[in-house]
Amino acid sequence: MKQIMIPAACILALTASALAGPGHEGGRDREMTRDAVAERAEAHFDRVDANADGYISKTEAEEAKAARKARMEERSDERGRRFERRRHHGADMFAKADADGDGFVSKREAVAAATRRFDALDADEDGTVTRDEMRTHIEAERARRASDA
């Protein structure tokens, strides 16, 4: 069975990295477009889809997750900071991304999930996400999690 875990934080990270990445104008006021998120989601999918069959198997997802964790720990060690693993709700995100309910997440479904997440961040619905919109969303998520605890 082929599946991909698409945690909310992964999609949020795609958005955040695009805001911080090269090629965006405006310094602190950088914006990211919905198209940029879709492109990054496709590129991320292709990196994880090791056998290039258009789907990500559980094994491919686990290997990518382990490699990402190792990179984060290494960077954390280099900077003298402690790496802290955060909880993600991958199974729930998988169910949301698996639009046709076939137990697989295709590239099309993964990109659709990423753009839905973008749309949730784009508070003023102008087709861009600013750092302020990102910051506001993160603060709201933290408050929601605190009230759920």
C-alpha positions as a printed NumPy array, in Angstrom:
array([[  0.   ,   0.   ,   0.   ],
       [  1.28 ,   3.416,  -0.91 ],
       [  0.677,   6.448,   1.225],
       [  2.244,   9.727,   2.269],
       [  2.108,  11.514,   5.561],
       [  1.489,  15.194,   4.94 ],
       [  1.565,  16.815,   8.36 ],
       [  0.147,  20.291,   8.659],
       [  3.538,  21.506,   9.783],
       [  5.101,  20.216,   6.566],
       [  2.711,  22.264,   4.467],
       [  3.22 ,  25.234,   6.769],
       [  6.982,  24.719,   6.419],
       [  6.667,  24.823,   2.626],
       [  4.906,  28.146,   2.969],
       [  7.393,  29.507,   5.506],
       [ 10.428,  28.398,   3.508],
       [  9.072,  30.058,   0.393],
       [  8.677,  33.301,   2.321],
       [ 12.253,  33.074,   3.541],
       [ 13.717,  31.683,   0.326],
       [ 15.639,  33.413,  -2.413],
       [ 13.909,  35.089,  -5.316],
       [ 11.334,  36.931,  -3.284],
       [ 11.459,  40.687,  -3.188],
       [ 10.738,  43.017,  -0.33 ],
       [ 12.825,  41.99 ,   2.682],
       [ 10.61 ,  41.649,   5.767],
       [  7.514,  42.22 ,   3.654],
       [  8.141,  39.26 ,   1.35 ],
       [  5.082,  37.591,  -0.003],
       [  4.518,  34.163,  -1.442],
       [  1.995,  33.251,  -4.064],
       [ -0.282,  30.244,  -4.298],
       [  1.586,  29.159,  -7.457],
       [  4.894,  29.201,  -5.575],
       [  3.42 ,  26.896,  -2.918],
       [  2.16 ,  24.509,  -5.604],
       [  5.611,  24.444,  -7.258],
       [  7.339,  23.772,  -3.931],
       [  4.825,  21.038,  -3.071],
       [  5.491,  19.339,  -6.418],
       [  9.259,  19.542,  -5.893],
       [  8.95 ,  18.147,  -2.363],
       [  6.728,  15.318,  -3.61 ],
       [  9.291,  14.444,  -6.302],
       [ 12.111,  14.313,  -3.74 ],
       [ 10.175,  11.94 ,  -1.489],
       [  8.839,   9.76 ,  -4.345],
       [ 12.094,   7.79 ,  -4.588],
       [ 10.878,   5.354,  -7.25 ],
       [  9.131,   8.1  ,  -9.268],
       [  5.878,   6.165,  -9.635],
       [  3.666,   9.165,  -8.87 ],
       [  2.794,   7.972,  -5.364],
       [  4.67 ,   7.95 ,  -2.106],
       [  4.801,   4.662,  -0.257],
       [  4.829,   4.423,   3.502],
       [  8.469,   3.318,   3.321],
       [  9.435,   6.324,   1.184],
       [  7.625,   8.668,   3.564],
       [  9.304,   7.13 ,   6.614],
       [ 12.751,   7.31 ,   4.991],
       [ 12.222,  10.952,   4.035],
       [ 11.016,  11.744,   7.545],
       [ 14.053,  10.042,   9.105],
       [ 16.431,  11.887,   6.771],
       [ 14.758,  15.217,   7.552],
       [ 14.97 ,  14.538,  11.285],
       [ 18.678,  13.682,  10.975],
       [ 19.348,  16.915,   9.037],
       [ 17.478,  18.956,  11.649],
       [ 19.392,  17.325,  14.509],
       [ 22.703,  17.927,  12.723],
       [ 21.907,  21.599,  12.143],
       [ 20.734,  21.919,  15.727],
       [ 24.014,  20.428,  16.991],
       [ 26.035,  22.754,  14.744],
       [ 24.254,  25.759,  16.195],
       [ 24.566,  24.574,  19.784],
       [ 20.815,  24.195,  20.153],
       [ 18.836,  21.207,  21.19 ],
       [ 16.593,  19.636,  18.57 ],
       [ 13.076,  19.119,  19.805],
       [ 10.738,  16.831,  17.949],
       [  7.237,  18.166,  17.565],
       [  4.097,  16.108,  17.32 ],
       [  2.276,  16.067,  14.025],
       [ -1.045,  14.599,  13.049],
       [  0.068,  12.865,   9.863],
       [ -2.738,  10.306,   9.701],
       [ -5.393,  13.023,   9.882],
       [ -3.608,  15.054,   7.214],
       [ -3.319,  11.936,   5.047],
       [ -7.078,  11.432,   5.254],
       [ -7.637,  15.077,   4.303],
       [ -5.213,  14.875,   1.373],
       [ -6.586,  11.555,   0.081],
       [ -9.445,  13.26 ,  -1.755],
       [-10.681,  10.165,  -3.58 ],
       [-10.346,   7.897,  -0.534],
       [ -8.352,   5.225,  -2.362],
       [ -5.686,   4.934,   0.351],
       [ -3.049,   6.683,  -1.756],
       [ -1.968,  10.302,  -2.096],
       [ -0.978,  11.249,  -5.61 ],
       [  1.016,  14.315,  -6.554],
       [ -2.22 ,  16.018,  -7.616],
       [ -3.766,  15.356,  -4.201],
       [ -0.616,  16.477,  -2.358],
       [ -0.486,  19.75 ,  -4.286],
       [ -4.202,  20.294,  -3.664],
       [ -3.626,  19.789,   0.085],
       [ -0.747,  22.293,   0.049],
       [ -2.799,  24.904,  -1.792],
       [ -5.74 ,  24.395,   0.593],
       [ -3.336,  25.067,   3.462],
       [ -2.096,  28.165,   1.637],
       [ -5.673,  29.365,   1.231],
       [ -6.192,  28.978,   4.992],
       [ -3.129,  31.182,   5.602],
       [ -4.143,  33.834,   3.058],
       [ -6.369,  35.793,   5.451],
       [ -7.191,  38.625,   3.057],
       [ -7.639,  36.264,   0.08 ],
       [ -5.387,  38.311,  -2.185],
       [ -3.448,  35.307,  -3.504],
       [ -0.348,  35.979,  -1.393],
       [  0.752,  35.105,   2.127],
       [  2.757,  37.73 ,   3.969],
       [  4.918,  37.228,   7.029],
       [  2.226,  38.981,   9.065],
       [ -0.427,  36.531,   7.871],
       [  1.91 ,  33.637,   8.67 ],
       [  2.672,  35.039,  12.127],
       [ -1.028,  35.604,  12.882],
       [ -1.871,  32.055,  11.823],
       [  0.907,  30.537,  13.947],
       [ -0.208,  32.514,  17.004],
       [ -3.817,  31.387,  16.49 ],
       [ -2.701,  27.735,  16.173],
       [ -0.659,  27.991,  19.381],
       [ -3.66 ,  29.459,  21.209],
       [ -5.926,  26.716,  19.847],
       [ -3.52 ,  23.972,  20.943],
       [ -3.187,  25.534,  24.404],
       [ -6.961,  25.579,  24.816],
       [ -7.182,  21.94 ,  23.63 ],
       [ -4.601,  20.786,  26.183]])
